[in-house]
């Protein structure tokens, strides 16, 4: 495949004068001369402004679970927006969405909607602080919980900046985060029971919440070690801490009931976005009735666009399809075939590697046969990974250019797409090794 870049480069030059980096999210910027600009997307494919077609494994950073511009989802959205787009009133459709979420998610008794994963985690933290009367929050290094200031710590920094593993240093991941928040955040390595236990012995009764993704959604989809999520559950019970499971990426993707169902663990609160709307702006947080019930009882939560009709209608359509069809089973089957094929191809590099995550959401890293946290991952060969991914993109298969981002699959990816991807990756390995 002969990839053209002229139109994308021209748009990048224009965009750089209008918006920082020429994009509307830092994650969309790949670099000068290599940042693609979109023309259209449908099913499992996208086309850039140069007319290049790609099998899309970015899937908008994970929201596209059915396929781009799914006809049924779009039809439901059109049906609803013909009646209204946004009103300062609640509709029955919102209640239908809430009911489906309660039915599908084991730990969810009550739900509130929002517009983005960032908002959902922000609201969940506020509720946890209000419920416990405490202020400190524990999060894990490399975990991403949106762009809100309270948890944007130790997400991207080099591992050597984090300090000793037994007493990590919380590192703000952006300028502009108030220094006073350092006193409210405790950052710890993922998958380390001993460090978590020791930290809680010292500060457990000051901690409002432990927030974690089930896997490291912005660090190569590194999974929890067996029993780690249950250990968090036990420790939260011991110290009266609210356990927040950030399912923005895993919710309605790795199982209909998300990681709660997959790992059989019940958090106190959970957050959702991405796959919930198949690309439309909708998010949610929910959990135990006794915790959620304090909202409106001295605890503020709101948002003008929380019940926007396009997002709510999309969520209704997505959840209905997930309930009625074996969507995630099909994705899991094809994703596992892709992973198995990639294992064989990656072995041809002669380099040690690890594959992490789930068939619907996975990644791999070179230079180590096992990685369990961001400190491990930081020591992997990210340059070789990038060279391999750039070679695959030049051949029409597009994972994310950022090695932290997982590969995502959707229902629209076909067996033929898996075959083409494996052929492309085989060629890419030969080209870069």
Sine and cosine of phi, psi and omega as CSV:
sin_phi,cos_phi,sin_psi,cos_psi,sin_omega,cos_omega
0.00,0.00,0.77,-0.63,-0.01,-1.00
-0.99,-0.16,0.99,-0.16,-0.07,-1.00
-0.97,0.22,0.75,-0.66,0.09,-1.00
-0.98,-0.18,0.53,-0.85,-0.05,-1.00
-0.78,-0.63,-0.06,1.00,-0.19,-0.98
-0.85,0.52,-0.75,0.67,-0.06,-1.00
-0.94,0.35,-0.64,0.77,0.07,-1.00
-0.88,0.48,-0.69,0.73,0.01,-1.00
-0.90,0.44,-0.62,0.79,0.04,-1.00
-0.91,0.42,-0.67,0.75,0.04,-1.00
-0.92,0.39,-0.61,0.79,0.03,-1.00
-0.89,0.47,-0.66,0.75,0.04,-1.00
-0.88,0.47,-0.68,0.74,0.05,-1.00
-0.92,0.40,-0.71,0.70,-0.08,-1.00
-0.90,0.43,-0.57,0.82,-0.04,-1.00
-0.87,0.49,-0.39,0.92,0.02,-1.00
-1.00,0.08,-0.22,0.97,-0.14,-0.99
-0.93,-0.36,-0.48,0.88,-0.06,-1.00
-0.52,-0.85,0.60,-0.80,-0.05,-1.00
-0.81,0.59,0.77,-0.64,-0.05,-1.00
0.91,0.42,-0.02,1.00,0.00,-1.00
0.98,0.19,0.28,0.96,-0.03,-1.00
-0.63,-0.78,0.19,-0.98,0.00,-1.00
-0.95,-0.31,0.32,0.95,0.16,-0.99
-0.28,-0.96,0.70,-0.72,-0.02,-1.00
-0.83,0.56,-0.50,0.86,-0.03,-1.00
-0.93,0.38,-0.30,0.95,-0.02,-1.00
-1.00,0.05,-0.10,1.00,-0.01,-1.00
-1.00,-0.07,0.87,-0.49,0.02,-1.00
-0.99,-0.16,-0.37,0.93,-0.06,-1.00
0.69,-0.73,0.24,-0.97,-0.01,-1.00
-0.91,0.42,0.79,-0.61,0.07,-1.00
0.99,0.12,-0.05,1.00,-0.01,-1.00
-0.78,-0.62,-0.01,1.00,0.00,-1.00
-0.98,0.18,0.89,-0.46,-0.04,-1.00
-0.99,0.17,0.48,-0.88,0.07,-1.00
-0.85,-0.52,0.70,-0.71,-0.21,-0.98
-0.99,0.10,0.61,-0.79,0.19,-0.98
-0.97,-0.23,-0.80,0.60,0.00,-1.00
-0.34,-0.94,0.24,-0.97,0.06,-1.00
-0.55,-0.84,0.63,-0.78,0.02,-1.00
-0.43,-0.90,0.71,-0.70,0.00,-1.00
0.88,0.48,-0.80,-0.60,0.01,-1.00
-0.99,-0.13,0.24,0.97,-0.11,-0.99
-0.84,-0.55,0.41,-0.91,0.23,-0.97
-0.68,-0.74,0.39,-0.92,0.01,-1.00
-0.82,-0.57,0.72,-0.69,0.05,-1.00
-1.00,0.00,0.03,-1.00,-0.09,-1.00
-0.94,0.34,-0.20,0.98,0.09,-1.00
-1.00,0.00,0.01,1.00,0.00,-1.00
1.00,0.06,0.08,1.00,0.05,-1.00
-0.96,0.30,0.73,-0.68,0.05,-1.00
-0.98,-0.20,0.69,-0.72,0.00,-1.00
-0.79,-0.62,0.61,-0.79,0.29,-0.96
-0.96,0.28,0.85,-0.52,-0.19,-0.98
-1.00,-0.10,0.90,-0.43,0.11,-0.99
-0.93,-0.37,0.13,0.99,0.16,-0.99
-0.99,0.11,-0.70,0.72,0.07,-1.00
0.76,0.65,0.72,0.69,0.07,-1.00
0.90,0.44,0.52,0.85,-0.09,-1.00
0.94,0.35,0.43,0.90,0.15,-0.99
0.90,-0.43,-0.30,0.95,-0.04,-1.00
-0.91,0.42,-0.50,0.86,-0.14,-0.99
-0.98,0.20,0.99,-0.17,-0.03,-1.00
-0.99,-0.16,-0.52,0.86,0.00,-1.00
-1.00,-0.07,-0.61,0.79,-0.06,-1.00
0.59,-0.81,0.44,-0.90,0.02,-1.00
-0.86,0.51,0.67,-0.74,0.10,-0.99
0.79,0.61,0.72,0.69,0.01,-1.00
-0.84,0.54,0.76,-0.65,-0.13,-0.99
-0.89,0.46,-0.66,0.75,-0.04,-1.00
-0.94,0.35,-0.66,0.75,0.03,-1.00
-0.90,0.44,-0.73,0.68,0.00,-1.00
-0.88,0.48,-0.61,0.79,0.01,-1.00
-0.90,0.44,-0.67,0.75,0.03,-1.00
-0.91,0.42,-0.64,0.77,0.04,-1.00
-0.89,0.46,-0.73,0.68,0.02,-1.00
-0.86,0.51,-0.67,0.74,0.01,-1.00
-0.85,0.52,-0.69,0.73,-0.07,-1.00
-0.97,0.23,-0.65,0.76,-0.06,-1.00
-0.95,0.30,-0.29,0.96,0.14,-0.99
-0.93,0.36,-0.37,0.93,0.04,-1.00
-1.00,-0.03,-0.63,0.78,0.02,-1.00
-0.10,-1.00,0.40,-0.92,0.06,-1.00
-0.95,-0.32,-0.68,0.73,-0.03,-1.00
-0.43,-0.90,0.76,-0.65,0.03,-1.00
-0.63,-0.78,0.44,-0.90,0.05,-1.00
-1.00,0.08,0.73,0.69,-0.01,-1.00
-0.54,-0.84,0.39,-0.92,0.02,-1.00
-1.00,-0.03,0.61,-0.79,0.01,-1.00
-0.93,-0.36,0.34,-0.94,0.03,-1.00
-0.89,0.46,-0.52,0.85,-0.02,-1.00
-0.87,0.49,-0.60,0.80,0.06,-1.00
-0.87,0.49,-0.64,0.77,0.02,-1.00
-0.93,0.38,-0.60,0.80,0.06,-1.00
-0.89,0.46,-0.67,0.74,0.04,-1.00
-0.89,0.45,-0.71,0.70,0.02,-1.00
-0.87,0.50,-0.67,0.74,-0.01,-1.00
-0.90,0.44,-0.69,0.73,0.01,-1.00
-0.89,0.45,-0.63,0.78,0.03,-1.00
-0.91,0.41,-0.67,0.74,0.05,-1.00
-0.88,0.47,-0.66,0.75,0.00,-1.00
-0.92,0.39,-0.58,0.81,-0.13,-0.99
-1.00,0.01,-0.50,0.86,-0.15,-0.99
-0.97,-0.23,0.91,-0.42,-0.15,-0.99
-0.84,0.54,-0.53,0.85,-0.11,-0.99
-0.99,-0.13,0.09,1.00,-0.14,-0.99
-0.96,-0.26,0.90,-0.43,0.09,-1.00
-0.98,-0.18,-0.55,0.84,-0.01,-1.00
-0.63,-0.77,0.44,-0.90,-0.12,-0.99
-0.70,-0.71,0.58,-0.81,0.29,-0.96
-0.83,-0.56,0.64,-0.77,0.01,-1.00
-1.00,0.01,0.41,-0.91,0.16,-0.99
-0.53,-0.85,-0.18,-0.98,-0.10,-0.99
-0.97,-0.25,-0.42,0.91,-0.09,-1.00
-0.56,-0.83,0.31,-0.95,0.06,-1.00
-0.88,0.48,-0.61,0.79,0.05,-1.00
-0.84,0.55,-0.74,0.68,0.01,-1.00
-0.90,0.44,-0.66,0.75,-0.03,-1.00
-0.87,0.49,-0.72,0.70,0.00,-1.00
-0.93,0.36,-0.60,0.80,0.03,-1.00
-0.87,0.50,-0.72,0.69,0.01,-1.00
-0.92,0.40,-0.66,0.75,-0.01,-1.00
-0.87,0.49,-0.65,0.76,0.03,-1.00
-0.91,0.42,-0.66,0.75,0.02,-1.00
-0.88,0.48,-0.70,0.72,0.00,-1.00
-0.89,0.45,-0.67,0.75,0.00,-1.00
-0.89,0.46,-0.66,0.75,0.03,-1.00
-0.91,0.42,-0.67,0.75,0.01,-1.00
-0.91,0.41,-0.66,0.75,-0.06,-1.00
-0.93,0.38,-0.63,0.78,-0.06,-1.00
-1.00,-0.02,-0.37,0.93,-0.12,-0.99
0.96,0.28,0.29,0.96,0.01,-1.00
-0.90,-0.44,0.17,-0.99,-0.10,-1.00
-0.83,-0.56,-0.44,0.90,-0.10,-0.99
-0.97,0.24,0.51,-0.86,0.00,-1.00
-0.75,-0.66,0.68,-0.73,0.13,-0.99
-0.98,-0.19,0.77,-0.64,0.16,-0.99
-0.73,-0.68,0.22,-0.98,-0.09,-1.00
-0.95,-0.31,0.59,-0.80,-0.02,-1.00
-0.84,0.54,0.72,-0.69,0.01,-1.00
1.00,0.04,-0.20,0.98,0.04,-1.00
-0.98,0.20,0.62,-0.78,0.02,-1.00
-0.88,-0.47,0.83,-0.56,-0.02,-1.00
-0.83,-0.55,0.59,0.81,0.00,-1.00
1.00,-0.07,0.05,-1.00,-0.09,-1.00
-1.00,-0.07,0.40,0.92,0.09,-1.00
-0.99,0.12,0.54,-0.84,-0.16,-0.99
-0.88,0.47,-0.52,0.85,-0.17,-0.99
-0.91,0.41,-0.43,0.90,-0.04,-1.00
-0.83,-0.56,0.08,1.00,-0.02,-1.00
-0.99,0.12,0.89,0.46,0.01,-1.00
-0.78,-0.63,0.62,-0.79,0.09,-1.00
0.78,0.62,0.67,0.74,-0.01,-1.00
-0.99,-0.16,-0.65,0.76,-0.10,-0.99
-0.83,-0.56,-0.18,0.98,-0.14,-0.99
-0.91,0.41,0.46,-0.89,0.11,-0.99
-0.85,0.53,0.58,-0.81,-0.09,-1.00
-0.86,0.50,-0.53,0.85,-0.03,-1.00
-0.93,0.36,-0.26,0.97,0.06,-1.00
-0.98,0.18,-0.25,0.97,-0.10,-1.00
-0.98,0.21,-0.18,0.98,-0.02,-1.00
0.99,0.16,-0.15,-0.99,-0.01,-1.00
-0.90,0.44,0.61,-0.79,-0.07,-1.00
-0.88,0.48,-0.44,0.90,-0.01,-1.00
-1.00,0.10,-0.25,0.97,0.03,-1.00
-0.55,-0.84,0.93,0.37,-0.09,-1.00
-0.88,0.48,0.43,-0.90,0.04,-1.00
-0.97,-0.24,0.84,-0.54,0.07,-1.00
-0.95,0.32,0.83,-0.55,-0.06,-1.00
-0.93,-0.36,0.90,-0.45,0.07,-1.00
-0.85,0.52,0.68,-0.74,-0.05,-1.00
-1.00,-0.06,0.18,0.98,0.04,-1.00
-0.34,-0.94,0.52,-0.85,0.27,-0.96
-0.92,0.40,0.44,-0.90,0.04,-1.00
0.99,-0.10,-0.12,0.99,0.07,-1.00
-0.99,0.13,0.82,-0.57,-0.04,-1.00
-0.83,0.56,0.72,-0.70,-0.01,-1.00
-0.89,0.46,-0.47,0.89,-0.02,-1.00
-0.88,0.47,-0.40,0.92,0.00,-1.00
-0.94,0.34,-0.34,0.94,0.06,-1.00
-0.82,0.57,-0.53,0.85,-0.03,-1.00
-0.97,0.25,-0.19,0.98,-0.07,-1.00
-0.95,-0.30,-0.07,1.00,-0.07,-1.00
-0.86,-0.51,0.70,-0.72,0.10,-1.00
-0.87,-0.50,0.86,-0.52,0.01,-1.00
-0.96,-0.29,0.69,-0.72,-0.06,-1.00
-0.70,-0.72,0.41,-0.91,0.08,-1.00
-0.94,0.35,0.65,-0.76,0.05,-1.00
-0.93,0.38,0.49,-0.87,0.12,-0.99
0.92,0.40,0.42,0.91,0.01,-1.00
-0.85,-0.53,0.99,-0.13,-0.02,-1.00
-0.90,0.43,-0.64,0.77,-0.09,-1.00
-0.89,0.46,-0.74,0.68,-0.02,-1.00
-0.91,0.41,-0.65,0.76,0.04,-1.00
-0.88,0.47,-0.71,0.70,-0.01,-1.00
-0.88,0.48,-0.72,0.69,-0.01,-1.00
-0.90,0.43,-0.63,0.78,0.03,-1.00
-0.90,0.44,-0.68,0.73,0.00,-1.00
-0.93,0.37,-0.52,0.85,0.06,-1.00
-0.87,0.49,-0.56,0.83,-0.03,-1.00
-1.00,0.09,-0.65,0.76,-0.21,-0.98
-0.77,-0.64,0.10,1.00,-0.15,-0.99
-0.81,0.59,-0.60,0.80,-0.05,-1.00
-0.99,0.17,0.05,1.00,0.12,-0.99
-0.97,-0.26,-0.09,1.00,-0.16,-0.99
-1.00,-0.07,0.81,-0.58,0.06,-1.00
-0.99,0.16,-0.66,0.75,-0.13,-0.99
-0.51,-0.86,0.54,-0.84,0.31,-0.95
-0.94,-0.33,0.87,-0.50,0.01,-1.00
-0.92,-0.39,0.73,-0.68,0.02,-1.00
-0.49,-0.87,0.54,-0.84,0.28,-0.96
-0.98,0.21,0.45,-0.89,0.08,-1.00
-0.89,0.46,-0.66,0.75,0.15,-0.99
-0.79,-0.61,0.17,-0.98,-0.07,-1.00
-0.99,0.11,1.00,0.00,-0.12,-0.99
-0.91,0.41,-0.34,0.94,0.08,-1.00
-0.89,-0.46,0.44,0.90,0.10,-1.00
-0.51,-0.86,0.91,0.40,0.15,-0.99
0.88,0.47,0.40,0.92,0.10,-1.00
0.86,0.51,0.58,0.81,0.03,-1.00
-0.90,0.44,0.81,-0.59,-0.08,-1.00
-0.99,0.11,0.32,-0.95,0.14,-0.99
-0.95,0.32,0.61,-0.79,0.12,-0.99
-0.92,0.40,0.45,-0.89,-0.01,-1.00
-0.78,0.62,0.80,-0.60,0.06,-1.00
1.00,0.03,-0.13,0.99,-0.09,-1.00
-0.93,0.37,-0.70,0.72,0.01,-1.00
-0.91,0.42,-0.61,0.79,0.05,-1.00
-0.91,0.41,-0.56,0.83,0.05,-1.00
-0.90,0.43,-0.67,0.74,0.09,-1.00
-0.86,0.52,-0.71,0.71,0.01,-1.00
-0.84,0.54,-0.73,0.69,-0.03,-1.00
-0.90,0.44,-0.68,0.74,-0.03,-1.00
-0.94,0.34,-0.59,0.81,0.07,-1.00
-0.89,0.45,-0.66,0.75,0.07,-1.00
-0.89,0.45,-0.66,0.75,-0.04,-1.00
-0.90,0.44,-0.63,0.77,-0.11,-0.99
-0.96,-0.27,0.10,0.99,0.00,-1.00
0.93,0.37,0.59,0.81,-0.04,-1.00
-0.98,-0.19,0.59,-0.81,0.07,-1.00
-0.99,0.15,0.84,-0.55,0.03,-1.00
-1.00,-0.02,0.92,-0.39,0.02,-1.00
-0.96,-0.27,0.87,-0.49,0.06,-1.00
-0.98,-0.19,0.91,-0.42,-0.02,-1.00
-0.99,0.11,0.99,-0.17,-0.02,-1.00
-0.97,-0.23,0.45,0.89,0.01,-1.00
-0.84,0.54,-0.62,0.78,0.02,-1.00
-1.00,-0.09,-0.59,0.81,-0.08,-1.00
-1.00,0.03,-0.38,0.92,-0.03,-1.00
-0.88,0.47,0.76,-0.65,0.00,-1.00
0.86,0.50,0.41,0.91,0.04,-1.00
-0.82,-0.57,-0.78,0.63,-0.05,-1.00
-1.00,-0.02,-0.23,0.97,0.14,-0.99
-0.21,-0.98,0.38,-0.93,0.01,-1.00
-0.84,0.54,-0.59,0.81,0.06,-1.00
-1.00,-0.07,0.22,0.98,0.05,-1.00
0.93,0.37,-0.37,-0.93,-0.03,-1.00
-0.91,0.42,-0.45,0.89,0.06,-1.00
-0.85,0.53,-0.70,0.71,0.05,-1.00
-0.95,0.31,-0.71,0.71,-0.08,-1.00
-0.87,0.49,-0.71,0.70,-0.06,-1.00
-0.98,-0.18,-0.05,1.00,-0.02,-1.00
0.81,0.59,0.80,0.60,0.04,-1.00
-0.73,-0.68,0.63,-0.77,-0.04,-1.00
-0.93,-0.38,0.94,-0.35,0.14,-0.99
-0.97,0.24,0.10,-0.99,0.11,-0.99
-0.99,0.12,-0.60,0.80,0.06,-1.00
-0.69,-0.72,0.48,-0.88,0.06,-1.00
-0.66,-0.75,0.50,-0.86,0.00,-1.00
-0.87,-0.49,0.54,-0.84,-0.09,-1.00
-0.66,-0.75,0.44,-0.90,0.14,-0.99
-0.21,-0.98,-0.70,-0.71,0.13,-0.99
0.56,0.83,-0.99,-0.17,-0.11,-0.99
-0.88,0.48,-0.34,0.94,0.00,-1.00
-0.83,0.55,-0.54,0.84,-0.07,-1.00
-0.89,-0.45,0.04,1.00,-0.02,-1.00
0.77,0.64,0.57,0.82,0.06,-1.00
0.92,-0.39,-0.31,0.95,0.05,-1.00
-0.99,0.10,0.45,-0.89,-0.10,-1.00
-0.98,0.22,0.98,-0.19,0.05,-1.00
-0.42,-0.91,0.62,-0.79,0.04,-1.00
-0.53,-0.85,0.10,-0.99,-0.02,-1.00
-0.31,-0.95,0.38,-0.92,0.24,-0.97
-0.67,-0.74,0.50,-0.86,-0.05,-1.00
-0.29,-0.96,0.06,-1.00,0.00,-1.00
0.26,-0.97,-0.53,-0.85,-0.07,-1.00
-0.87,0.49,0.65,-0.76,-0.02,-1.00
-0.86,0.51,-0.67,0.75,-0.06,-1.00
-0.91,0.42,-0.47,0.88,0.04,-1.00
-1.00,0.10,-0.75,0.66,-0.03,-1.00
-0.89,0.45,-0.48,0.88,-0.07,-1.00
-0.93,0.38,-0.23,0.97,0.01,-1.00
-0.98,0.20,-0.24,0.97,0.07,-1.00
-0.90,0.43,0.76,-0.64,-0.08,-1.00
1.00,0.06,-0.14,0.99,0.06,-1.00
-0.94,-0.34,0.85,0.52,-0.07,-1.00
1.00,-0.04,-0.08,1.00,0.00,-1.00
-0.92,-0.40,0.85,-0.53,-0.08,-1.00
-1.00,0.02,0.69,-0.73,0.17,-0.99
-0.41,-0.91,0.77,-0.64,0.00,-1.00
-0.21,-0.98,-0.10,-0.99,0.00,-1.00
0.25,-0.97,0.80,-0.60,-0.04,-1.00
-0.82,0.57,-0.63,0.77,-0.12,-0.99
-0.99,-0.17,0.21,0.98,-0.05,-1.00
-0.87,0.50,-0.52,0.86,-0.01,-1.00
-0.91,-0.41,0.56,0.83,0.04,-1.00
-0.85,0.52,0.73,-0.69,-0.11,-0.99
-0.87,0.50,-0.66,0.75,0.03,-1.00
-0.85,0.52,-0.71,0.71,-0.01,-1.00
-0.92,0.40,-0.71,0.70,-0.02,-1.00
-0.90,0.43,-0.69,0.72,0.01,-1.00
-0.89,0.45,-0.66,0.75,0.03,-1.00
-0.89,0.45,-0.69,0.72,0.01,-1.00
-0.87,0.49,-0.68,0.73,0.03,-1.00
-0.85,0.52,-0.74,0.67,-0.04,-1.00
-0.90,0.43,-0.68,0.73,-0.01,-1.00
-0.89,0.46,-0.76,0.65,-0.05,-1.00
-0.90,0.44,-0.61,0.79,0.03,-1.00
-0.89,0.45,-0.69,0.72,0.02,-1.00
-0.91,0.42,-0.67,0.74,0.02,-1.00
-0.88,0.47,-0.61,0.80,0.00,-1.00
-0.95,0.32,-0.57,0.82,-0.16,-0.99
-1.00,-0.06,-0.32,0.95,-0.08,-1.00
-0.75,-0.66,0.39,-0.92,-0.01,-1.00
-0.99,0.14,0.80,0.60,-0.11,-0.99
-0.85,0.52,-0.82,0.58,-0.10,-0.99
-0.94,0.33,-0.48,0.88,0.07,-1.00
-0.91,0.42,-0.68,0.73,0.03,-1.00
-0.90,0.43,-0.71,0.71,0.03,-1.00
-0.87,0.50,-0.69,0.72,-0.02,-1.00
-0.88,0.48,-0.66,0.75,-0.01,-1.00
-0.90,0.43,-0.73,0.68,-0.01,-1.00
-0.94,0.33,-0.62,0.78,0.03,-1.00
-0.90,0.44,-0.63,0.77,0.03,-1.00
-0.91,0.42,-0.61,0.79,0.05,-1.00
-0.90,0.43,-0.62,0.79,0.04,-1.00
-0.91,0.42,-0.71,0.71,0.01,-1.00
-0.88,0.47,-0.72,0.69,-0.01,-1.00
-0.87,0.48,-0.67,0.74,0.04,-1.00
-0.91,0.42,-0.65,0.76,0.01,-1.00
-0.91,0.42,-0.61,0.79,0.03,-1.00
-0.84,0.54,-0.70,0.71,0.00,-1.00
-0.91,0.42,-0.66,0.75,-0.02,-1.00
-0.93,0.37,-0.70,0.72,-0.03,-1.00
-0.91,0.41,-0.49,0.87,0.04,-1.00
-0.88,0.47,-0.44,0.90,0.01,-1.00
-0.93,0.38,-0.28,0.96,0.03,-1.00
-0.94,0.33,-0.35,0.94,-0.07,-1.00
0.97,0.26,0.15,0.99,0.00,-1.00
-0.96,-0.28,0.56,-0.83,0.13,-0.99
-0.91,0.41,0.57,-0.82,0.01,-1.00
-0.47,-0.88,0.32,-0.95,0.10,-0.99
-0.76,-0.65,0.57,-0.82,0.10,-0.99
-0.92,-0.39,0.76,-0.64,-0.11,-0.99
-0.80,-0.60,0.44,-0.90,0.11,-0.99
0.98,-0.21,-0.48,-0.88,-0.15,-0.99
-0.79,-0.61,0.32,-0.95,0.01,-1.00
-0.82,0.57,-0.51,0.86,0.00,-1.00
-1.00,0.07,-0.15,0.99,-0.13,-0.99
-0.25,-0.97,0.98,-0.21,-0.12,-0.99
-0.55,-0.84,0.17,-0.99,0.14,-0.99
-0.39,-0.92,0.01,-1.00,0.05,-1.00
-0.57,-0.82,0.37,-0.93,-0.03,-1.00
-0.67,-0.74,0.57,-0.82,0.00,-1.00
-0.97,-0.22,0.50,-0.87,0.07,-1.00
0.99,-0.16,-0.07,1.00,0.02,-1.00
-0.45,-0.89,0.65,-0.76,0.02,-1.00
-1.00,0.08,-0.20,0.98,0.03,-1.00
-0.46,-0.89,0.74,-0.67,0.12,-0.99
-0.76,-0.65,0.70,-0.72,-0.07,-1.00
-0.83,-0.56,-0.12,0.99,0.06,-1.00
-0.35,-0.94,0.03,-1.00,-0.07,-1.00
-0.92,0.39,-0.52,0.86,0.04,-1.00
-0.88,0.48,-0.66,0.75,0.09,-1.00
-0.90,0.44,-0.74,0.67,-0.08,-1.00
-0.89,0.45,-0.57,0.82,0.00,-1.00
-0.89,0.46,-0.36,0.93,0.01,-1.00
-1.00,0.00,0.01,1.00,-0.02,-1.00
-0.99,0.15,0.20,-0.98,-0.07,-1.00
-1.00,0.06,0.99,0.10,-0.04,-1.00
-0.96,0.29,-0.47,0.88,0.02,-1.00
-0.90,0.44,-0.68,0.73,0.02,-1.00
-0.92,0.40,-0.66,0.75,0.06,-1.00
-0.83,0.56,-0.72,0.70,-0.03,-1.00
-0.90,0.43,-0.65,0.76,0.02,-1.00
-0.88,0.47,-0.63,0.77,0.02,-1.00
-0.92,0.39,-0.68,0.73,-0.01,-1.00
-0.92,0.40,-0.66,0.75,0.04,-1.00
-0.87,0.49,-0.61,0.79,0.04,-1.00
-0.92,0.39,-0.59,0.81,0.02,-1.00
-0.94,0.33,-0.63,0.78,0.04,-1.00
-0.89,0.45,-0.66,0.75,0.05,-1.00
-0.89,0.45,-0.29,0.96,0.00,-1.00
-0.95,-0.30,0.18,0.98,0.15,-0.99
0.99,-0.11,0.20,0.98,0.08,-1.00
-0.87,-0.48,0.85,-0.53,-0.15,-0.99
-0.88,-0.47,1.00,-0.01,0.36,-0.93
-0.98,0.21,0.01,-1.00,0.05,-1.00
-0.96,0.28,0.55,-0.83,0.02,-1.00
-0.95,0.32,-0.32,0.95,0.01,-1.00
-1.00,0.03,0.86,-0.51,-0.05,-1.00
-0.92,0.40,-0.22,0.98,0.06,-1.00
-0.97,0.25,-0.48,0.88,-0.10,-1.00
-0.98,0.19,0.73,-0.69,0.05,-1.00
-0.94,0.34,0.24,-0.97,0.28,-0.96
-0.99,0.15,0.66,-0.75,0.05,-1.00
-0.87,-0.49,0.59,-0.80,0.10,-0.99
-0.92,-0.40,0.41,-0.91,0.06,-1.00
-0.75,-0.67,0.20,-0.98,-0.04,-1.00
-0.89,0.46,-0.46,0.89,-0.04,-1.00
-0.98,0.19,-0.28,0.96,0.08,-1.00
-0.90,0.43,0.79,-0.62,-0.07,-1.00
-0.99,-0.16,0.17,-0.99,0.12,-0.99
-0.87,0.49,-0.59,0.81,0.04,-1.00
-0.90,0.43,-0.59,0.81,0.06,-1.00
-0.90,0.43,-0.65,0.76,0.04,-1.00
-0.89,0.46,-0.70,0.71,0.03,-1.00
-0.86,0.51,-0.73,0.68,0.00,-1.00
-0.88,0.47,-0.65,0.76,0.00,-1.00
-0.88,0.47,-0.70,0.71,0.00,-1.00
-0.91,0.42,-0.63,0.78,0.05,-1.00
-0.90,0.44,-0.68,0.74,0.02,-1.00
-0.89,0.45,-0.71,0.70,-0.02,-1.00
-0.91,0.42,-0.57,0.83,0.07,-1.00
-0.89,0.45,-0.69,0.72,0.06,-1.00
-0.91,0.42,-0.64,0.76,-0.02,-1.00
-0.90,0.45,-0.66,0.75,0.03,-1.00
-0.88,0.48,-0.69,0.73,0.02,-1.00
-0.90,0.44,-0.55,0.84,-0.06,-1.00
-0.96,0.27,-0.47,0.88,-0.13,-0.99
-0.93,-0.36,-0.26,0.96,-0.13,-0.99
-0.97,0.26,0.00,0.00,0.00,0.00
